[in-house]
Amino acid sequence: METLARRNVVLLACLGALAFPASAGLLSDNCFGGGSPPCNDQVPSLGRFIVHVTDPTFFSLPGVDPTSHLFMSPQLFDPATLIGRSTVFQDGSAPASVNIGTGANALVGIAGDPSVNPFASNAGQNEIHTAVLTMNLTNGAGFGVRAGAAMNPADKLNSLGEVETLPGHGVGTDFPASSFFDIFVDVDIQGLGTLHNTSGNPLVVQNGSIPQVPPNVIYVHGSSTAVPIQFDSAGSLGPFSWNAGDVLGTLFVAGHGVNMTQGQGTQFDNQFKQIALSDPGIQSLNGGTAFVNQQLGPEPGTWAMLFGGVALLSVGRLRRRR
């Protein structure tokens, strides 16, 4: 049976809607819940991801759209995503190392900048380093996106970021500012197990103008940079099989929203939809925009029935062979 190493699959992922309450206008302001930097913002998150299957072998996978070959997860939720902040310093005058966040999941002695910075340097402007210390988006039924301490230990890489004041910022404030994260994640897909992106291939999410920290804006990753993901371990699902290390495809487009609780799922999905519809990669797919417009994925109970159908199909084939 052909393995997924020879299959080209693209993953459109919305890793989360990081919900941040508003704060005052300095990077040195206390974190949500108290404490001056280094400190933590603990916030709820929403998320969702879409897989684009381009190998005909997978066109029969339950849930795959017959025209665009897109496959979408249920909406995911994390009540306690933890984002760490460092103390404030100036671009071009960074200390040899910084501590990001506090507590058991804090990152201590982090040297240098994140590996991929999508923005130009603004020497002399205030900045802080940030990190997704833990994120565990899940639907409770086999789908999830995990970062930081929530990742499998063998996969774990630090998801680092920055917030930097923009030139021409307001008097007495550090805003507007640019902000980004280099994200490393475990992606859980019901029936397929866990996949992850590897060192040197972060999912870069960014916003060029945030009004505060924690921000209340949309972070976006576009399809211009392909981010490969690979299986953690070997497995099979009905007629499909794969080996550990096989590349399933690429993390394609991502969006992070803000100030969204679980009760704001419709608002989050609308924002996610607009991010997907505006991406050239989705627009280039036959039926891609139609799929995004027409459905945002089956509910968890439907997923259970779909993958139950795969299992029954597999059993039926075995019986016929006997």
C-alpha positions, -999 to 999 in steps of 0.1 A, spaced: 0 0 0 13 35 -9 25 55 21 18 92 27 54 101 21 46 101 -17 13 121 -13 9 158 -15 -16 172 10 -20 208 21 -33 218 55 -51 250 61 -50 256 98 -65 281 121 -45 274 153 -66 295 176 -85 326 184 -63 339 213 -87 359 234 -70 389 251 -87 415 272 -78 451 267 -50 468 286 -32 502 288 -8 515 262 27 504 274 47 472 268 56 473 304 20 471 316 9 443 339 -2 410 324 -38 401 325 -44 388 361 -16 410 375 21 410 377 47 431 357 68 415 330 81 389 329 46 376 334 18 355 318 -15 362 301 -39 333 305 -67 335 280 -93 313 262 -87 303 226 -108 291 197 -95 273 166 -102 253 135 -82 237 106 -88 226 70 -69 199 51 -66 200 13 -62 165 1 -46 164 -34 -37 126 -36 -66 107 -53 -60 79 -28 -76 101 -1 -105 115 -21 -127 88 -6 -118 98 30 -151 106 48 -155 144 51 -135 153 20 -153 176 -3 -156 159 -38 -148 191 -58 -121 210 -38 -109 179 -18 -109 201 13 -114 185 47 -123 206 78 -121 199 115 -148 208 141 -143 240 160 -117 236 188 -115 253 222 -89 259 249 -101 276 281 -66 284 294 -40 293 267 -9 307 284 11 334 267 44 346 283 60 380 281 95 392 288 107 425 303 109 455 279 141 464 261 151 483 229 156 469 194 193 466 188 201 466 226 187 432 235 202 414 266 222 383 260 192 363 272 156 369 284 131 351 306 97 348 291 67 343 314 67 329 349 58 297 367 63 260 357 61 267 319 83 298 318 111 299 293 143 309 311 175 322 295 162 324 259 190 338 237 186 357 205 155 365 184 129 341 171 142 322 140 118 339 115 109 376 118 85 388 91 90 425 100 118 450 95 139 460 125 132 494 141 164 502 160 158 519 193 121 511 196 108 493 226 101 456 222 92 425 243 97 388 235 67 365 238 60 328 238 30 305 236 38 286 268 9 262 265 -21 258 242 -44 228 240 -72 234 215 -95 204 213 -130 193 205 -128 164 230 -133 139 203 -99 133 185 -92 167 169 -68 192 184 -39 217 180 -13 218 208 16 241 214 42 246 241 40 224 272 9 207 257 29 191 229 42 156 229 77 158 246 95 144 215 79 171 193 82 201 216 98 232 202 94 267 217 68 290 200 85 324 203 74 358 192 79 395 195 60 427 200 78 459 188 68 495 188 64 510 153 81 543 144 57 573 147 38 557 177 17 579 199 30 601 226 32 583 260 24 550 244 42 521 228 15 516 202 8 508 175 32 479 174 40 449 152 36 414 166 43 379 154 48 343 167 69 314 152 45 286 161 53 249 165 24 226 170 11 190 173 -20 186 151 -44 158 161 -67 144 134 -93 119 144 -84 85 130 -50 97 117 -33 105 150 -8 133 156 14 153 132 38 181 138 60 207 121 97 204 126 127 227 136 133 253 109 97 252 97 77 274 121 42 286 113 47 323 113 15 342 123 17 380 123 -1 414 126 15 446 115 -3 469 138 -17 460 172 -32 486 195 -23 471 229 -10 441 248 -26 417 251 -39 426 216 -74 423 202 -66 418 165 -63 390 139 -29 372 134 -26 358 99 -3 333 82 -5 332 44 1 305 19 33 321 6 53 299 30 47 261 30 52 245 64 56 207 62 40 185 89 48 148 95 33 118 113 45 111 149 40 73 145 30 47 120 -7 39 117 -36 30 94 -73 39 89 -92 15 67 -74 15 33 -50 43 43 -16 37 60 15 57 69 49 55 86 64 77 113 81 107 97 60 105 65 51 141 55 13 145 53 15 179 37 19 216 47 4 240 72 -10 264 46 -29 294 61 -36 303 97 -55 329 116 -54 340 153 -84 361 165 -88 379 198 -113 385 226 -133 353 217 -147 329 242 -165 296 234 -197 315 231 -183 336 202 -178 306 179 -199 321 151 -179 353 152 -147 333 151 -158 312 122 -168 342 102 -133 357 107 -117 324 99 -138 322 67 -127 357 55 -90 348 61 -94 316 40 -114 333 13 -88 360 8 -59 336 6 -45 330 -30 -39 294 -22 -76 287 -14 -87 309 -44 -66 288 -67 -83 255 -58 -112 244 -80 -142 247 -56 -121 260 -28 -139 292 -21 -173 275 -26 -163 249 1 -153 277 25 -185 296 18 -209 266 20 -197 248 51 -176 251 81 -174 214 89 -195 187 104 -202 187 141 -183 163 164 -211 137 163 -210 137 125 -173 131 126 -178 101 148 -203 86 123 -180 94 93 -150 77 108 -172 49 121 -181 44 84 -144 40 75 -141 13 101 -172 -5 89 -159 -2 53 -126 -18 63 -144 -47 82 -167 -53 52 -137 -55 28 -120 -80 51 -151 -102 53 -154 -102 15 -118 -112 12 -123 -142 35 
